[in-house]
Amino acid sequence: MLEFANWIAETGLSRLIRSELWLIPALQSIHILAIAAVVSSALFINLRLLGKADRGHELAATARRFLPWIWVALGVLAVTGLLLIIGEPKRELTSAPFWIKMALIVVGALATAWFQSTLHSGRIAWETPASRGAVRLYAFGTLAVWVGVISAGRLIAYIY
Protein backbone atom coordinates (compact mmCIF):
# COMPACT_ATOMS: atom_id res chain seq x y z
CA MET A 1 0.00 0.00 0.00
CA LEU A 2 2.91 2.32 0.68
CA GLU A 3 4.11 2.03 -2.92
CA PHE A 4 0.64 2.92 -4.17
CA ALA A 5 0.47 5.88 -1.76
CA ASN A 6 3.87 7.07 -2.96
CA TRP A 7 2.72 6.80 -6.58
CA ILE A 8 -0.40 8.88 -5.83
CA ALA A 9 1.71 11.45 -3.96
CA GLU A 10 3.73 12.03 -7.13
CA THR A 11 0.73 12.82 -9.34
CA GLY A 12 0.06 16.37 -10.43
CA LEU A 13 -3.29 16.51 -8.67
CA SER A 14 -1.76 15.40 -5.38
CA ARG A 15 0.96 18.03 -5.62
CA LEU A 16 -1.62 20.68 -6.52
CA ILE A 17 -3.81 19.81 -3.52
CA ARG A 18 -0.80 19.93 -1.19
CA SER A 19 0.55 23.17 -2.67
CA GLU A 20 -2.57 25.23 -1.98
CA LEU A 21 -2.53 26.01 1.74
CA TRP A 22 -6.28 26.52 1.93
CA LEU A 23 -7.41 23.48 -0.07
CA ILE A 24 -6.97 20.64 2.43
CA PRO A 25 -8.60 22.59 5.30
CA ALA A 26 -11.47 23.56 2.97
CA LEU A 27 -11.97 19.94 1.88
CA GLN A 28 -11.83 18.79 5.49
CA SER A 29 -14.44 21.37 6.48
CA ILE A 30 -16.82 20.26 3.74
CA HIS A 31 -16.12 16.63 4.67
CA ILE A 32 -17.00 17.31 8.32
CA LEU A 33 -20.22 19.12 7.38
CA ALA A 34 -21.21 16.18 5.18
CA ILE A 35 -20.64 13.63 7.95
CA ALA A 36 -22.66 15.89 10.25
CA ALA A 37 -25.51 15.77 7.72
CA VAL A 38 -25.32 11.97 7.52
CA VAL A 39 -25.22 11.45 11.27
CA SER A 40 -27.88 13.99 12.13
CA SER A 41 -30.23 12.60 9.46
CA ALA A 42 -29.63 9.04 10.67
CA LEU A 43 -30.21 10.23 14.23
CA PHE A 44 -33.58 11.76 13.34
CA ILE A 45 -34.70 8.61 11.54
CA ASN A 46 -33.54 6.42 14.40
CA LEU A 47 -35.20 8.63 17.02
CA ARG A 48 -38.41 8.29 15.01
CA LEU A 49 -37.96 4.51 14.92
CA LEU A 50 -37.54 4.52 18.69
CA GLY A 51 -40.65 6.66 19.12
CA LYS A 52 -38.69 9.51 20.70
CA ALA A 53 -39.17 12.15 17.99
CA ASP A 54 -41.48 13.12 15.15
CA ARG A 55 -44.24 10.83 16.45
CA GLY A 56 -46.87 12.93 14.71
CA HIS A 57 -45.66 11.76 11.30
CA GLU A 58 -45.56 8.37 9.67
CA LEU A 59 -42.18 6.67 9.54
CA ALA A 60 -42.25 6.82 5.73
CA ALA A 61 -42.69 10.60 5.86
CA THR A 62 -39.75 10.99 8.21
CA ALA A 63 -37.65 8.74 6.00
CA ARG A 64 -38.63 10.71 2.87
CA ARG A 65 -37.51 13.86 4.64
CA PHE A 66 -34.10 12.64 5.83
CA LEU A 67 -32.92 9.83 3.53
CA PRO A 68 -32.09 12.20 0.64
CA TRP A 69 -29.82 14.14 2.99
CA ILE A 70 -27.97 10.93 3.83
CA TRP A 71 -27.45 9.94 0.20
CA VAL A 72 -26.39 13.40 -0.99
CA ALA A 73 -24.05 13.82 1.98
CA LEU A 74 -22.52 10.38 1.33
CA GLY A 75 -21.82 11.54 -2.23
CA VAL A 76 -20.15 14.69 -0.94
CA LEU A 77 -18.16 12.55 1.51
CA ALA A 78 -17.00 10.34 -1.35
CA VAL A 79 -15.81 13.28 -3.46
CA THR A 80 -14.12 15.21 -0.66
CA GLY A 81 -12.70 12.00 0.82
CA LEU A 82 -11.19 10.98 -2.51
CA LEU A 83 -9.60 14.41 -2.89
CA LEU A 84 -8.24 14.21 0.66
CA ILE A 85 -6.78 10.78 -0.07
CA ILE A 86 -5.16 12.10 -3.23
CA GLY A 87 -3.83 15.11 -1.32
CA GLU A 88 -2.39 13.09 1.56
CA PRO A 89 -2.20 9.49 0.36
CA LYS A 90 0.41 8.23 2.85
CA ARG A 91 -1.50 9.65 5.79
CA GLU A 92 -4.74 8.04 4.70
CA LEU A 93 -3.89 4.77 3.00
CA THR A 94 -1.37 3.59 5.60
CA SER A 95 -3.62 4.33 8.59
CA ALA A 96 -5.59 1.56 10.33
CA PRO A 97 -8.33 4.01 11.45
CA PHE A 98 -8.82 5.01 7.80
CA TRP A 99 -9.59 1.41 6.81
CA ILE A 100 -11.85 0.96 9.83
CA LYS A 101 -13.69 4.12 8.81
CA MET A 102 -14.08 2.85 5.24
CA ALA A 103 -15.49 -0.48 6.44
CA LEU A 104 -17.92 1.26 8.78
CA ILE A 105 -19.10 3.61 6.02
CA VAL A 106 -19.88 0.58 3.84
CA VAL A 107 -21.81 -1.01 6.72
CA GLY A 108 -23.71 2.23 7.39
CA ALA A 109 -24.57 2.79 3.74
CA LEU A 110 -25.71 -0.82 3.31
CA ALA A 111 -27.82 -0.62 6.47
CA THR A 112 -29.41 2.60 5.22
CA ALA A 113 -30.11 1.10 1.79
CA TRP A 114 -31.61 -1.99 3.44
CA PHE A 115 -33.82 0.16 5.68
CA GLN A 116 -34.97 2.22 2.72
CA SER A 117 -35.75 -0.81 0.57
CA THR A 118 -37.64 -2.66 3.31
CA LEU A 119 -39.58 0.46 4.23
CA HIS A 120 -40.72 1.06 0.65
CA SER A 121 -41.46 -2.58 -0.10
CA GLY A 122 -43.32 -3.20 3.14
CA ARG A 123 -41.35 -6.43 3.72
CA ILE A 124 -40.73 -5.44 7.32
CA ALA A 125 -43.35 -3.92 9.60
CA TRP A 126 -41.18 -1.33 11.32
CA GLU A 127 -43.87 -0.07 13.66
CA THR A 128 -45.46 -3.18 15.12
CA PRO A 129 -45.01 -4.29 18.73
CA ALA A 130 -43.54 -7.57 17.50
CA SER A 131 -40.68 -5.78 15.73
CA ARG A 132 -39.78 -3.51 18.64
CA GLY A 133 -36.61 -5.43 19.57
CA ALA A 134 -35.30 -5.60 16.02
CA VAL A 135 -36.08 -1.92 15.47
CA ARG A 136 -34.15 -0.96 18.63
CA LEU A 137 -31.22 -3.12 17.51
CA TYR A 138 -31.20 -1.47 14.07
CA ALA A 139 -31.49 2.06 15.51
CA PHE A 140 -28.77 1.69 18.13
CA GLY A 141 -26.58 -0.37 15.80
CA THR A 142 -26.61 2.16 13.00
CA LEU A 143 -26.00 5.02 15.41
CA ALA A 144 -23.00 3.10 16.76
CA VAL A 145 -21.72 2.62 13.21
CA TRP A 146 -21.91 6.35 12.43
CA VAL A 147 -20.29 7.30 15.75
CA GLY A 148 -17.57 4.78 14.86
CA VAL A 149 -17.08 6.50 11.49
CA ILE A 150 -16.62 9.85 13.25
CA SER A 151 -14.26 8.37 15.83
CA ALA A 152 -12.13 6.51 13.30
CA GLY A 153 -12.00 9.58 11.08
CA ARG A 154 -10.81 11.70 13.95
CA LEU A 155 -8.18 9.12 14.91
CA ILE A 156 -6.58 9.32 11.47
CA ALA A 157 -5.02 12.65 12.49
CA TYR A 158 -3.46 11.14 15.60
CA ILE A 159 -2.16 7.84 14.25
CA TYR A 160 -0.10 9.12 11.30
C-alpha positions in Angstrom: 0.0 0.0 0.0 2.9 2.3 0.7 4.1 2.0 -2.9 0.6 2.9 -4.2 0.5 5.9 -1.8 3.9 7.1 -3.0 2.7 6.8 -6.6 -0.4 8.9 -5.8 1.7 11.4 -4.0 3.7 12.0 -7.1 0.7 12.8 -9.3 0.1 16.4 -10.4 -3.3 16.5 -8.7 -1.8 15.4 -5.4 1.0 18.0 -5.6 -1.6 20.7 -6.5 -3.8 19.8 -3.5 -0.8 19.9 -1.2 0.5 23.2 -2.7 -2.6 25.2 -2.0 -2.5 26.0 1.7 -6.3 26.5 1.9 -7.4 23.5 -0.1 -7.0 20.6 2.4 -8.6 22.6 5.3 -11.5 23.6 3.0 -12.0 19.9 1.9 -11.8 18.8 5.5 -14.4 21.4 6.5 -16.8 20.3 3.7 -16.1 16.6 4.7 -17.0 17.3 8.3 -20.2 19.1 7.4 -21.2 16.2 5.2 -20.6 13.6 8.0 -22.7 15.9 10.2 -25.5 15.8 7.7 -25.3 12.0 7.5 -25.2 11.5 11.3 -27.9 14.0 12.1 -30.2 12.6 9.5 -29.6 9.0 10.7 -30.2 10.2 14.2 -33.6 11.8 13.3 -34.7 8.6 11.5 -33.5 6.4 14.4 -35.2 8.6 17.0 -38.4 8.3 15.0 -38.0 4.5 14.9 -37.5 4.5 18.7 -40.7 6.7 19.1 -38.7 9.5 20.7 -39.2 12.1 18.0 -41.5 13.1 15.1 -44.2 10.8 16.5 -46.9 12.9 14.7 -45.7 11.8 11.3 -45.6 8.4 9.7 -42.2 6.7 9.5 -42.3 6.8 5.7 -42.7 10.6 5.9 -39.8 11.0 8.2 -37.6 8.7 6.0 -38.6 10.7 2.9 -37.5 13.9 4.6 -34.1 12.6 5.8 -32.9 9.8 3.5 -32.1 12.2 0.6 -29.8 14.1 3.0 -28.0 10.9 3.8 -27.4 9.9 0.2 -26.4 13.4 -1.0 -24.1 13.8 2.0 -22.5 10.4 1.3 -21.8 11.5 -2.2 -20.1 14.7 -0.9 -18.2 12.5 1.5 -17.0 10.3 -1.3 -15.8 13.3 -3.5 -14.1 15.2 -0.7 -12.7 12.0 0.8 -11.2 11.0 -2.5 -9.6 14.4 -2.9 -8.2 14.2 0.7 -6.8 10.8 -0.1 -5.2 12.1 -3.2 -3.8 15.1 -1.3 -2.4 13.1 1.6 -2.2 9.5 0.4 0.4 8.2 2.8 -1.5 9.7 5.8 -4.7 8.0 4.7 -3.9 4.8 3.0 -1.4 3.6 5.6 -3.6 4.3 8.6 -5.6 1.6 10.3 -8.3 4.0 11.4 -8.8 5.0 7.8 -9.6 1.4 6.8 -11.9 1.0 9.8 -13.7 4.1 8.8 -14.1 2.8 5.2 -15.5 -0.5 6.4 -17.9 1.3 8.8 -19.1 3.6 6.0 -19.9 0.6 3.8 -21.8 -1.0 6.7 -23.7 2.2 7.4 -24.6 2.8 3.7 -25.7 -0.8 3.3 -27.8 -0.6 6.5 -29.4 2.6 5.2 -30.1 1.1 1.8 -31.6 -2.0 3.4 -33.8 0.2 5.7 -35.0 2.2 2.7 -35.8 -0.8 0.6 -37.6 -2.7 3.3 -39.6 0.5 4.2 -40.7 1.1 0.6 -41.5 -2.6 -0.1 -43.3 -3.2 3.1 -41.3 -6.4 3.7 -40.7 -5.4 7.3 -43.4 -3.9 9.6 -41.2 -1.3 11.3 -43.9 -0.1 13.7 -45.5 -3.2 15.1 -45.0 -4.3 18.7 -43.5 -7.6 17.5 -40.7 -5.8 15.7 -39.8 -3.5 18.6 -36.6 -5.4 19.6 -35.3 -5.6 16.0 -36.1 -1.9 15.5 -34.2 -1.0 18.6 -31.2 -3.1 17.5 -31.2 -1.5 14.1 -31.5 2.1 15.5 -28.8 1.7 18.1 -26.6 -0.4 15.8 -26.6 2.2 13.0 -26.0 5.0 15.4 -23.0 3.1 16.8 -21.7 2.6 13.2 -21.9 6.4 12.4 -20.3 7.3 15.7 -17.6 4.8 14.9 -17.1 6.5 11.5 -16.6 9.9 13.3 -14.3 8.4 15.8 -12.1 6.5 13.3 -12.0 9.6 11.1 -10.8 11.7 14.0 -8.2 9.1 14.9 -6.6 9.3 11.5 -5.0 12.6 12.5 -3.5 11.1 15.6 -2.2 7.8 14.2 -0.1 9.1 11.3 
